[in-house]
Amino acid sequence: MSGTRRADVNIRAKVSIVLKEHQRTGTLTQGIVDKLLTNSPNHPHGIKVRLEDGQVGRVKVIHQ
């Protein structure tokens, strides 16, 4: 599942995000969502979140 809809991304969900510094390469980082930072219901590049370890990026994959 992609992370472009805010309704699909939940707190404590396991996700893969792309960090700002990795946008060119597309390197993914896995973690648990601590906070949703995007307020709009959709975002074409992914919903911005903060992970429990403090990293911030846009959701690319939501793991089941």
mmCIF file of the N, C-alpha and C atoms, coordinates in Angstrom:
data_MODEL
# 
_entry.id   MODEL 
# 
loop_
_atom_site.group_PDB 
_atom_site.id 
_atom_site.type_symbol 
_atom_site.label_atom_id 
_atom_site.label_alt_id 
_atom_site.label_comp_id 
_atom_site.label_asym_id 
_atom_site.label_entity_id 
_atom_site.label_seq_id 
_atom_site.pdbx_PDB_ins_code 
_atom_site.Cartn_x 
_atom_site.Cartn_y 
_atom_site.Cartn_z 
_atom_site.occupancy 
_atom_site.B_iso_or_equiv 
_atom_site.pdbx_formal_charge 
_atom_site.auth_seq_id 
_atom_site.auth_comp_id 
_atom_site.auth_asym_id 
_atom_site.auth_atom_id 
_atom_site.pdbx_PDB_model_num 
ATOM 1   N N  . MET A 1 1  ? 0.852  -1.170 0.000  1.00 0.00 ? 1  MET A N  1 
ATOM 2   C CA . MET A 1 1  ? 0.000  0.000  0.000  1.00 0.00 ? 1  MET A CA 1 
ATOM 3   C C  . MET A 1 1  ? 0.904  1.242  0.000  1.00 0.00 ? 1  MET A C  1 
ATOM 4   N N  . SER A 1 2  ? 0.582  2.189  -0.843 1.00 0.00 ? 2  SER A N  1 
ATOM 5   C CA . SER A 1 2  ? 1.381  3.418  -0.898 1.00 0.00 ? 2  SER A CA 1 
ATOM 6   C C  . SER A 1 2  ? 0.941  4.369  0.208  1.00 0.00 ? 2  SER A C  1 
ATOM 7   N N  . GLY A 1 3  ? 1.735  5.362  0.479  1.00 0.00 ? 3  GLY A N  1 
ATOM 8   C CA . GLY A 1 3  ? 1.454  6.277  1.583  1.00 0.00 ? 3  GLY A CA 1 
ATOM 9   C C  . GLY A 1 3  ? 1.006  7.652  1.147  1.00 0.00 ? 3  GLY A C  1 
ATOM 10  N N  . THR A 1 4  ? 0.198  7.732  0.066  1.00 0.00 ? 4  THR A N  1 
ATOM 11  C CA . THR A 1 4  ? -0.228 9.039  -0.425 1.00 0.00 ? 4  THR A CA 1 
ATOM 12  C C  . THR A 1 4  ? -1.526 9.530  0.213  1.00 0.00 ? 4  THR A C  1 
ATOM 13  N N  . ARG A 1 5  ? -2.271 8.646  0.893  1.00 0.00 ? 5  ARG A N  1 
ATOM 14  C CA . ARG A 1 5  ? -3.523 9.035  1.567  1.00 0.00 ? 5  ARG A CA 1 
ATOM 15  C C  . ARG A 1 5  ? -3.318 9.046  3.079  1.00 0.00 ? 5  ARG A C  1 
ATOM 16  N N  . ARG A 1 6  ? -3.640 10.174 3.706  1.00 0.00 ? 6  ARG A N  1 
ATOM 17  C CA . ARG A 1 6  ? -3.449 10.316 5.152  1.00 0.00 ? 6  ARG A CA 1 
ATOM 18  C C  . ARG A 1 6  ? -4.272 9.288  5.929  1.00 0.00 ? 6  ARG A C  1 
ATOM 19  N N  . ALA A 1 7  ? -5.451 8.962  5.438  1.00 0.00 ? 7  ALA A N  1 
ATOM 20  C CA . ALA A 1 7  ? -6.327 8.009  6.125  1.00 0.00 ? 7  ALA A CA 1 
ATOM 21  C C  . ALA A 1 7  ? -5.716 6.610  6.208  1.00 0.00 ? 7  ALA A C  1 
ATOM 22  N N  . ASP A 1 8  ? -4.780 6.290  5.316  1.00 0.00 ? 8  ASP A N  1 
ATOM 23  C CA . ASP A 1 8  ? -4.154 4.963  5.303  1.00 0.00 ? 8  ASP A CA 1 
ATOM 24  C C  . ASP A 1 8  ? -2.970 4.854  6.268  1.00 0.00 ? 8  ASP A C  1 
ATOM 25  N N  . VAL A 1 9  ? -2.439 5.996  6.702  1.00 0.00 ? 9  VAL A N  1 
ATOM 26  C CA . VAL A 1 9  ? -1.253 6.012  7.563  1.00 0.00 ? 9  VAL A CA 1 
ATOM 27  C C  . VAL A 1 9  ? -1.697 6.218  9.003  1.00 0.00 ? 9  VAL A C  1 
ATOM 28  N N  . ASN A 1 10 ? -1.358 5.277  9.873  1.00 0.00 ? 10 ASN A N  1 
ATOM 29  C CA . ASN A 1 10 ? -1.772 5.337  11.272 1.00 0.00 ? 10 ASN A CA 1 
ATOM 30  C C  . ASN A 1 10 ? -0.560 5.430  12.194 1.00 0.00 ? 10 ASN A C  1 
ATOM 31  N N  . ILE A 1 11 ? -0.777 6.020  13.368 1.00 0.00 ? 11 ILE A N  1 
ATOM 32  C CA . ILE A 1 11 ? 0.247  6.021  14.403 1.00 0.00 ? 11 ILE A CA 1 
ATOM 33  C C  . ILE A 1 11 ? 0.549  4.566  14.765 1.00 0.00 ? 11 ILE A C  1 
ATOM 34  N N  . ARG A 1 12 ? 1.817  4.255  15.023 1.00 0.00 ? 12 ARG A N  1 
ATOM 35  C CA . ARG A 1 12 ? 2.304  2.910  15.378 1.00 0.00 ? 12 ARG A CA 1 
ATOM 36  C C  . ARG A 1 12 ? 2.335  1.951  14.182 1.00 0.00 ? 12 ARG A C  1 
ATOM 37  N N  . ALA A 1 13 ? 2.072  2.455  12.970 1.00 0.00 ? 13 ALA A N  1 
ATOM 38  C CA . ALA A 1 13 ? 2.153  1.605  11.777 1.00 0.00 ? 13 ALA A CA 1 
ATOM 39  C C  . ALA A 1 13 ? 3.613  1.459  11.368 1.00 0.00 ? 13 ALA A C  1 
ATOM 40  N N  . LYS A 1 14 ? 3.956  0.280  10.835 1.00 0.00 ? 14 LYS A N  1 
ATOM 41  C CA . LYS A 1 14 ? 5.306  0.047  10.310 1.00 0.00 ? 14 LYS A CA 1 
ATOM 42  C C  . LYS A 1 14 ? 5.322  0.517  8.860  1.00 0.00 ? 14 LYS A C  1 
ATOM 43  N N  . VAL A 1 15 ? 6.246  1.426  8.547  1.00 0.00 ? 15 VAL A N  1 
ATOM 44  C CA . VAL A 1 15 ? 6.297  2.030  7.221  1.00 0.00 ? 15 VAL A CA 1 
ATOM 45  C C  . VAL A 1 15 ? 7.729  2.100  6.711  1.00 0.00 ? 15 VAL A C  1 
ATOM 46  N N  . SER A 1 16 ? 7.850  2.318  5.413  1.00 0.00 ? 16 SER A N  1 
ATOM 47  C CA . SER A 1 16 ? 9.130  2.666  4.792  1.00 0.00 ? 16 SER A CA 1 
ATOM 48  C C  . SER A 1 16 ? 8.992  4.081  4.279  1.00 0.00 ? 16 SER A C  1 
ATOM 49  N N  . ILE A 1 17 ? 9.963  4.918  4.661  1.00 0.00 ? 17 ILE A N  1 
ATOM 50  C CA . ILE A 1 17 ? 9.933  6.323  4.248  1.00 0.00 ? 17 ILE A CA 1 
ATOM 51  C C  . ILE A 1 17 ? 11.185 6.649  3.451  1.00 0.00 ? 17 ILE A C  1 
ATOM 52  N N  . VAL A 1 18 ? 11.116 7.738  2.701  1.00 0.00 ? 18 VAL A N  1 
ATOM 53  C CA . VAL A 1 18 ? 12.311 8.278  2.060  1.00 0.00 ? 18 VAL A CA 1 
ATOM 54  C C  . VAL A 1 18 ? 12.633 9.587  2.771  1.00 0.00 ? 18 VAL A C  1 
ATOM 55  N N  . LEU A 1 19 ? 13.859 9.670  3.277  1.00 0.00 ? 19 LEU A N  1 
ATOM 56  C CA . LEU A 1 19 ? 14.316 10.869 3.975  1.00 0.00 ? 19 LEU A CA 1 
ATOM 57  C C  . LEU A 1 19 ? 14.625 11.961 2.965  1.00 0.00 ? 19 LEU A C  1 
ATOM 58  N N  . LYS A 1 20 ? 14.601 13.201 3.409  1.00 0.00 ? 20 LYS A N  1 
ATOM 59  C CA . LYS A 1 20 ? 14.855 14.345 2.534  1.00 0.00 ? 20 LYS A CA 1 
ATOM 60  C C  . LYS A 1 20 ? 16.190 14.186 1.785  1.00 0.00 ? 20 LYS A C  1 
ATOM 61  N N  . GLU A 1 21 ? 17.222 13.772 2.495  1.00 0.00 ? 21 GLU A N  1 
ATOM 62  C CA . GLU A 1 21 ? 18.539 13.639 1.877  1.00 0.00 ? 21 GLU A CA 1 
ATOM 63  C C  . GLU A 1 21 ? 18.651 12.449 0.928  1.00 0.00 ? 21 GLU A C  1 
ATOM 64  N N  . HIS A 1 22 ? 17.665 11.557 0.938  1.00 0.00 ? 22 HIS A N  1 
ATOM 65  C CA . HIS A 1 22 ? 17.675 10.382 0.065  1.00 0.00 ? 22 HIS A CA 1 
ATOM 66  C C  . HIS A 1 22 ? 16.645 10.465 -1.061 1.00 0.00 ? 22 HIS A C  1 
ATOM 67  N N  . GLN A 1 23 ? 16.045 11.643 -1.263 1.00 0.00 ? 23 GLN A N  1 
ATOM 68  C CA . GLN A 1 23 ? 15.010 11.765 -2.283 1.00 0.00 ? 23 GLN A CA 1 
ATOM 69  C C  . GLN A 1 23 ? 15.553 11.470 -3.683 1.00 0.00 ? 23 GLN A C  1 
ATOM 70  N N  . ARG A 1 24 ? 16.773 11.863 -3.961 1.00 0.00 ? 24 ARG A N  1 
ATOM 71  C CA . ARG A 1 24 ? 17.352 11.621 -5.291 1.00 0.00 ? 24 ARG A CA 1 
ATOM 72  C C  . ARG A 1 24 ? 17.616 10.137 -5.542 1.00 0.00 ? 24 ARG A C  1 
ATOM 73  N N  . THR A 1 25 ? 18.072 9.432  -4.515 1.00 0.00 ? 25 THR A N  1 
ATOM 74  C CA . THR A 1 25 ? 18.404 8.012  -4.680 1.00 0.00 ? 25 THR A CA 1 
ATOM 75  C C  . THR A 1 25 ? 17.203 7.106  -4.419 1.00 0.00 ? 25 THR A C  1 
ATOM 76  N N  . GLY A 1 26 ? 16.249 7.577  -3.620 1.00 0.00 ? 26 GLY A N  1 
ATOM 77  C CA . GLY A 1 26 ? 15.073 6.769  -3.303 1.00 0.00 ? 26 GLY A CA 1 
ATOM 78  C C  . GLY A 1 26 ? 15.327 5.722  -2.238 1.00 0.00 ? 26 GLY A C  1 
ATOM 79  N N  . THR A 1 27 ? 16.432 5.845  -1.496 1.00 0.00 ? 27 THR A N  1 
ATOM 80  C CA . THR A 1 27 ? 16.752 4.900  -0.427 1.00 0.00 ? 27 THR A CA 1 
ATOM 81  C C  . THR A 1 27 ? 15.668 4.945  0.648  1.00 0.00 ? 27 THR A C  1 
ATOM 82  N N  . LEU A 1 28 ? 15.150 3.778  1.019  1.00 0.00 ? 28 LEU A N  1 
ATOM 83  C CA . LEU A 1 28 ? 14.069 3.699  2.000  1.00 0.00 ? 28 LEU A CA 1 
ATOM 84  C C  . LEU A 1 28 ? 14.599 3.398  3.391  1.00 0.00 ? 28 LEU A C  1 
ATOM 85  N N  . THR A 1 29 ? 13.917 3.939  4.389  1.00 0.00 ? 29 THR A N  1 
ATOM 86  C CA . THR A 1 29 ? 14.224 3.723  5.799  1.00 0.00 ? 29 THR A CA 1 
ATOM 87  C C  . THR A 1 29 ? 12.963 3.193  6.459  1.00 0.00 ? 29 THR A C  1 
ATOM 88  N N  . GLN A 1 30 ? 13.085 2.096  7.223  1.00 0.00 ? 30 GLN A N  1 
ATOM 89  C CA . GLN A 1 30 ? 11.919 1.521  7.893  1.00 0.00 ? 30 GLN A CA 1 
ATOM 90  C C  . GLN A 1 30 ? 11.827 2.002  9.325  1.00 0.00 ? 30 GLN A C  1 
ATOM 91  N N  . GLY A 1 31 ? 10.592 2.098  9.810  1.00 0.00 ? 31 GLY A N  1 
ATOM 92  C CA . GLY A 1 31 ? 10.376 2.492  11.192 1.00 0.00 ? 31 GLY A CA 1 
ATOM 93  C C  . GLY A 1 31 ? 8.904  2.495  11.546 1.00 0.00 ? 31 GLY A C  1 
ATOM 94  N N  . ILE A 1 32 ? 8.626  2.911  12.769 1.00 0.00 ? 32 ILE A N  1 
ATOM 95  C CA . ILE A 1 32 ? 7.270  2.971  13.309 1.00 0.00 ? 32 ILE A CA 1 
ATOM 96  C C  . ILE A 1 32 ? 6.848  4.445  13.381 1.00 0.00 ? 32 ILE A C  1 
ATOM 97  N N  . VAL A 1 33 ? 5.644  4.757  12.885 1.00 0.00 ? 33 VAL A N  1 
ATOM 98  C CA . VAL A 1 33 ? 5.144  6.136  12.856 1.00 0.00 ? 33 VAL A CA 1 
ATOM 99  C C  . VAL A 1 33 ? 4.869  6.625  14.272 1.00 0.00 ? 33 VAL A C  1 
ATOM 100 N N  . ASP A 1 34 ? 5.443  7.787  14.596 1.00 0.00 ? 34 ASP A N  1 
ATOM 101 C CA . ASP A 1 34 ? 5.208  8.431  15.884 1.00 0.00 ? 34 ASP A CA 1 
ATOM 102 C C  . ASP A 1 34 ? 4.210  9.579  15.739 1.00 0.00 ? 34 ASP A C  1 
ATOM 103 N N  . LYS A 1 35 ? 4.309  10.332 14.612 1.00 0.00 ? 35 LYS A N  1 
ATOM 104 C CA . LYS A 1 35 ? 3.433  11.486 14.418 1.00 0.00 ? 35 LYS A CA 1 
ATOM 105 C C  . LYS A 1 35 ? 3.241  11.750 12.928 1.00 0.00 ? 35 LYS A C  1 
ATOM 106 N N  . LEU A 1 36 ? 2.014  12.114 12.540 1.00 0.00 ? 36 LEU A N  1 
ATOM 107 C CA . LEU A 1 36 ? 1.722  12.525 11.167 1.00 0.00 ? 36 LEU A CA 1 
ATOM 108 C C  . LEU A 1 36 ? 1.978  14.019 11.067 1.00 0.00 ? 36 LEU A C  1 
ATOM 109 N N  . LEU A 1 37 ? 2.763  14.430 10.072 1.00 0.00 ? 37 LEU A N  1 
ATOM 110 C CA . LEU A 1 37 ? 3.110  15.844 9.932  1.00 0.00 ? 37 LEU A CA 1 
ATOM 111 C C  . LEU A 1 37 ? 2.359  16.528 8.796  1.00 0.00 ? 37 LEU A C  1 
ATOM 112 N N  . THR A 1 38 ? 1.817  15.771 7.848  1.00 0.00 ? 38 THR A N  1 
ATOM 113 C CA . THR A 1 38 ? 1.037  16.337 6.752  1.00 0.00 ? 38 THR A CA 1 
ATOM 114 C C  . THR A 1 38 ? -0.417 16.444 7.197  1.00 0.00 ? 38 THR A C  1 
ATOM 115 N N  . ASN A 1 39 ? -1.008 17.630 7.033  1.00 0.00 ? 39 ASN A N  1 
ATOM 116 C CA . ASN A 1 39 ? -2.400 17.844 7.443  1.00 0.00 ? 39 ASN A CA 1 
ATOM 117 C C  . ASN A 1 39 ? -3.399 17.568 6.334  1.00 0.00 ? 39 ASN A C  1 
ATOM 118 N N  . SER A 1 40 ? -2.988 17.692 5.070  1.00 0.00 ? 40 SER A N  1 
ATOM 119 C CA . SER A 1 40 ? -3.928 17.500 3.965  1.00 0.00 ? 40 SER A CA 1 
ATOM 120 C C  . SER A 1 40 ? -4.277 16.016 3.828  1.00 0.00 ? 40 SER A C  1 
ATOM 121 N N  . PRO A 1 41 ? -5.463 15.692 3.301  1.00 0.00 ? 41 PRO A N  1 
ATOM 122 C CA . PRO A 1 41 ? -5.886 14.287 3.194  1.00 0.00 ? 41 PRO A CA 1 
ATOM 123 C C  . PRO A 1 41 ? -5.073 13.479 2.189  1.00 0.00 ? 41 PRO A C  1 
ATOM 124 N N  . ASN A 1 42 ? -4.458 14.129 1.206  1.00 0.00 ? 42 ASN A N  1 
ATOM 125 C CA . ASN A 1 42 ? -3.642 13.435 0.199  1.00 0.00 ? 42 ASN A CA 1 
ATOM 126 C C  . ASN A 1 42 ? -2.393 14.247 -0.079 1.00 0.00 ? 42 ASN A C  1 
ATOM 127 N N  . HIS A 1 43 ? -1.335 13.544 -0.480 1.00 0.00 ? 43 HIS A N  1 
ATOM 128 C CA . HIS A 1 43 ? -0.127 14.227 -0.948 1.00 0.00 ? 43 HIS A CA 1 
ATOM 129 C C  . HIS A 1 43 ? 0.522  13.325 -1.995 1.00 0.00 ? 43 HIS A C  1 
ATOM 130 N N  . PRO A 1 44 ? 0.786  13.849 -3.187 1.00 0.00 ? 44 PRO A N  1 
ATOM 131 C CA . PRO A 1 44 ? 1.290  13.007 -4.284 1.00 0.00 ? 44 PRO A CA 1 
ATOM 132 C C  . PRO A 1 44 ? 2.653  12.360 -4.023 1.00 0.00 ? 44 PRO A C  1 
ATOM 133 N N  . HIS A 1 45 ? 3.467  12.955 -3.150 1.00 0.00 ? 45 HIS A N  1 
ATOM 134 C CA . HIS A 1 45 ? 4.796  12.394 -2.874 1.00 0.00 ? 45 HIS A CA 1 
ATOM 135 C C  . HIS A 1 45 ? 4.827  11.560 -1.600 1.00 0.00 ? 45 HIS A C  1 
ATOM 136 N N  . GLY A 1 46 ? 3.690  11.432 -0.921 1.00 0.00 ? 46 GLY A N  1 
ATOM 137 C CA . GLY A 1 46 ? 3.623  10.657 0.314  1.00 0.00 ? 46 GLY A CA 1 
ATOM 138 C C  . GLY A 1 46 ? 3.373  11.552 1.511  1.00 0.00 ? 46 GLY A C  1 
ATOM 139 N N  . ILE A 1 47 ? 2.715  10.996 2.508  1.00 0.00 ? 47 ILE A N  1 
ATOM 140 C CA . ILE A 1 47 ? 2.409  11.716 3.740  1.00 0.00 ? 47 ILE A CA 1 
ATOM 141 C C  . ILE A 1 47 ? 3.694  11.843 4.557  1.00 0.00 ? 47 ILE A C  1 
ATOM 142 N N  . LYS A 1 48 ? 3.975  13.046 5.046  1.00 0.00 ? 48 LYS A N  1 
ATOM 143 C CA . LYS A 1 48 ? 5.185  13.265 5.840  1.00 0.00 ? 48 LYS A CA 1 
ATOM 144 C C  . LYS A 1 48 ? 4.915  12.824 7.278  1.00 0.00 ? 48 LYS A C  1 
ATOM 145 N N  . VAL A 1 49 ? 5.847  12.035 7.829  1.00 0.00 ? 49 VAL A N  1 
ATOM 146 C CA . VAL A 1 49 ? 5.703  11.515 9.186  1.00 0.00 ? 49 VAL A CA 1 
ATOM 147 C C  . VAL A 1 49 ? 7.025  11.641 9.944  1.00 0.00 ? 49 VAL A C  1 
ATOM 148 N N  . ARG A 1 50 ? 6.915  11.573 11.276 1.00 0.00 ? 50 ARG A N  1 
ATOM 149 C CA . ARG A 1 50 ? 8.089  11.438 12.138 1.00 0.00 ? 50 ARG A CA 1 
ATOM 150 C C  . ARG A 1 50 ? 8.061  10.025 12.701 1.00 0.00 ? 50 ARG A C  1 
ATOM 151 N N  . LEU A 1 51 ? 9.178  9.332  12.590 1.00 0.00 ? 51 LEU A N  1 
ATOM 152 C CA . LEU A 1 51 ? 9.291  7.984  13.137 1.00 0.00 ? 51 LEU A CA 1 
ATOM 153 C C  . LEU A 1 51 ? 9.628  8.058  14.624 1.00 0.00 ? 51 LEU A C  1 
ATOM 154 N N  . GLU A 1 52 ? 9.485  6.926  15.320 1.00 0.00 ? 52 GLU A N  1 
ATOM 155 C CA . GLU A 1 52 ? 9.777  6.878  16.752 1.00 0.00 ? 52 GLU A CA 1 
ATOM 156 C C  . GLU A 1 52 ? 11.218 7.259  17.069 1.00 0.00 ? 52 GLU A C  1 
ATOM 157 N N  . ASP A 1 53 ? 12.145 7.026  16.118 1.00 0.00 ? 53 ASP A N  1 
ATOM 158 C CA . ASP A 1 53 ? 13.550 7.371  16.362 1.00 0.00 ? 53 ASP A CA 1 
ATOM 159 C C  . ASP A 1 53 ? 13.869 8.818  15.974 1.00 0.00 ? 53 ASP A C  1 
ATOM 160 N N  . GLY A 1 54 ? 12.846 9.602  15.567 1.00 0.00 ? 54 GLY A N  1 
ATOM 161 C CA . GLY A 1 54 ? 13.023 11.015 15.291 1.00 0.00 ? 54 GLY A CA 1 
ATOM 162 C C  . GLY A 1 54 ? 13.257 11.378 13.835 1.00 0.00 ? 54 GLY A C  1 
ATOM 163 N N  . GLN A 1 55 ? 13.453 10.384 12.972 1.00 0.00 ? 55 GLN A N  1 
ATOM 164 C CA . GLN A 1 55 ? 13.672 10.672 11.558 1.00 0.00 ? 55 GLN A CA 1 
ATOM 165 C C  . GLN A 1 55 ? 12.366 11.125 10.907 1.00 0.00 ? 55 GLN A C  1 
ATOM 166 N N  . VAL A 1 56 ? 12.474 12.068 9.950  1.00 0.00 ? 56 VAL A N  1 
ATOM 167 C CA . VAL A 1 56 ? 11.310 12.625 9.269  1.00 0.00 ? 56 VAL A CA 1 
ATOM 168 C C  . VAL A 1 56 ? 11.443 12.359 7.785  1.00 0.00 ? 56 VAL A C  1 
ATOM 169 N N  . GLY A 1 57 ? 10.339 11.889 7.175  1.00 0.00 ? 57 GLY A N  1 
ATOM 170 C CA . GLY A 1 57 ? 10.339 11.642 5.736  1.00 0.00 ? 57 GLY A CA 1 
ATOM 171 C C  . GLY A 1 57 ? 8.940  11.369 5.235  1.00 0.00 ? 57 GLY A C  1 
ATOM 172 N N  . ARG A 1 58 ? 8.857  11.085 3.933  1.00 0.00 ? 58 ARG A N  1 
ATOM 173 C CA . ARG A 1 58 ? 7.562  10.819 3.311  1.00 0.00 ? 58 ARG A CA 1 
ATOM 174 C C  . ARG A 1 58 ? 7.347  9.325  3.145  1.00 0.00 ? 58 ARG A C  1 
ATOM 175 N N  . VAL A 1 59 ? 6.128  8.863  3.469  1.00 0.00 ? 59 VAL A N  1 
ATOM 176 C CA . VAL A 1 59 ? 5.799  7.441  3.426  1.00 0.00 ? 59 VAL A CA 1 
ATOM 177 C C  . VAL A 1 59 ? 5.733  6.961  1.984  1.00 0.00 ? 59 VAL A C  1 
ATOM 178 N N  . LYS A 1 60 ? 6.435  5.890  1.684  1.00 0.00 ? 60 LYS A N  1 
ATOM 179 C CA . LYS A 1 60 ? 6.400  5.269  0.374  1.00 0.00 ? 60 LYS A CA 1 
ATOM 180 C C  . LYS A 1 60 ? 5.688  3.922  0.421  1.00 0.00 ? 60 LYS A C  1 
ATOM 181 N N  . VAL A 1 61 ? 5.834  3.184  1.535  1.00 0.00 ? 61 VAL A N  1 
ATOM 182 C CA . VAL A 1 61 ? 5.214  1.865  1.674  1.00 0.00 ? 61 VAL A CA 1 
ATOM 183 C C  . VAL A 1 61 ? 4.679  1.718  3.085  1.00 0.00 ? 61 VAL A C  1 
ATOM 184 N N  . ILE A 1 62 ? 3.451  1.197  3.190  1.00 0.00 ? 62 ILE A N  1 
ATOM 185 C CA . ILE A 1 62 ? 2.877  0.851  4.497  1.00 0.00 ? 62 ILE A CA 1 
ATOM 186 C C  . ILE A 1 62 ? 2.889  -0.661 4.596  1.00 0.00 ? 62 ILE A C  1 
ATOM 187 N N  . HIS A 1 63 ? 3.585  -1.196 5.598  1.00 0.00 ? 63 HIS A N  1 
ATOM 188 C CA . HIS A 1 63 ? 3.693  -2.639 5.765  1.00 0.00 ? 63 HIS A CA 1 
ATOM 189 C C  . HIS A 1 63 ? 2.505  -3.166 6.584  1.00 0.00 ? 63 HIS A C  1 
ATOM 190 N N  . GLN A 1 64 ? 2.050  -4.343 6.236  1.00 0.00 ? 64 GLN A N  1 
ATOM 191 C CA . GLN A 1 64 ? 0.898  -4.938 6.943  1.00 0.00 ? 64 GLN A CA 1 
ATOM 192 C C  . GLN A 1 64 ? 1.312  -5.609 8.219  1.00 0.00 ? 64 GLN A C  1 
# 
